[in-house]
Amino acid sequence: MADETVGIIQVDEVAGQINVAAKIISDSEESESSDEASFGCSHYRRKCQLVCPDASCAKVYTCRFCHDETEASHEFNRYQVKEVVCLLCKERQPVAAKCRSCCVVFGKYFCSICNLFNDEDRHQYHCEGCGLCRVGPAENFFHCPRCDMCFPIKLQGKHKCIERASRCPCAVCYEDIHTARTASHIPPCGHLIHQPCFEKLINKAHYTCPICNASMIDMKAVWSYFDTEIQKSPMPVEYEKTTVRILCRDCHKLSTILFHFMGLKCGHCGGYNTCIESHGPVSTNETEDANMRAEDEPADENDVPSSI
């Protein structure tokens, strides 16, 4: 079930990498001080409470988060909410944008699909594709049906599509990505990782994707360092002509190279994010045939660019 919380996606480009932050309105955000700040809860500013649609509960809470923090036996489904209670006049009534008794507007933003009320104007909009409300304005974003999430317009046709990428859990903590209230990082391979999880990986010198082992950041400076160090450290004479066949985890091509204990350089992209396929001499024709087969195979639909 898709979460109904409001999200925002932002883009930063650092060292050629694209960071996509999916920020959700939550208790971590401080509300602006105003006379209306007394209405609502730590999660949302609003002038109504929601009646839990679960017949076994039917209790009144300001939002689903308040409910779920208290009730351990079940979760609050805001999509099924039928009644609200006005915080001013205490009238219990069907879901609507304003109170039928005192006519107070429950929230500056109201979504009748998500039953979302919010007195903070964040240019919210409901995305049919995502199934939830996101922070806008809507014209600044587009929904990628293959990835099943919203991206900034500047990424249209430029990001790597992966089928229902946002519905997959974080590769590090296995928590949900689509409804997460924390930032998410998109490495070149396209596998989503929560920003805090990504930063922990980098801080511990883990630079490859936990799913596919592709490099998650620009490694050109590191590869250049490897080149320099390998030139300074020639192999012993008895091993200087030893060859190995390697597979590059970044460009996914095979190549036959001279073995070196410090690293195995891809013969195509020049990177060292490689693994040994076989030892000993390999004919040039065999290597070329393997690469041609890889190029002739139809691309995985996860690698097909989005067609909007």
C-alpha positions, 0 to 999 in steps of 0.5 A: 500500500502506498503511503500518503505522505507528502514528498519533495524531490530535489537534485544536486550534482556533485562530482558528476553524480546525481543525488535525488532527495525524496523528502517527506513532510514528517515530524523532523520538520519544524513548523513555522510559528503562527497562531495556527501552530497550536492546531495539529500535531508534531507531524502536521498542522491541521484543524481536524482529527481523523477517525480510524477506519478500522472498525475494531479501533475507531479511535480519533487521532490527528494523523496516521503517524500519531495513531501508529505510534500508539496502536501496535495491533494495526496500521492506520489506512488514511485512504479509507478514512470516512470521518473527521473531527473538527478541532474547533467545534468538535463536530464529528462529520464526513471527510471534507475540506472544511467543517460543516458546522463552524466552516473552518478550513481544515487545511490550506492543502486538502487531498480527497484521495489521500485524505491529507490535510496540511496548513503548510503551503508547500505547493503540494500535488497528488501524483496518480502514478506514485499514489501519494501527494508530493511537494511541488510545484507539479510543473517542476516534476515528471513521473517515470512510469517505469521507475514508478516515482517522480523526478525533477524535469531536468532528469527527464530522459537522462536518468537510468530506468529500473523497473519499479525502482522506488518499490524496491527496499534500500540495498543497505537497510532494506527499509522502504524507498517509495514512502521514505521520509529521508533522502535517497541517492541514485548512483549511476547503476540506478539502484536506490539507496537512502542518503544516510545509508549511502554516506555510511558506505562511502565513509567505510570505503565501500564505493560499489553498489551492494546489488550489482557491484558497479561504482557508485561515485566517480572513481577516475582519480582513484584509477589514476592513482592505481595507474601510477602505483602499478607503473612504479611496481613492475611484476617479477620477471617470471610473472610479467607475461601472465595474462588473465581474462577479466570482467568489468563491473562498470562497463560489463565487458570482457578483456584479456590483460597482463596480471598485476597484484595491485589491480586489474585494469579494464581494457575498455573503460580503464577502470579497476572495478573488475573480477577475474573470469579465468587464468592463463592465455586467452585468444583475442578472437575468444575475447572479441566474440564474448564482447560481441555476444554481450553487445548483440544481446537485447538490453534488459528492460531495466536499462531501457531509457524512460519514454515519457 
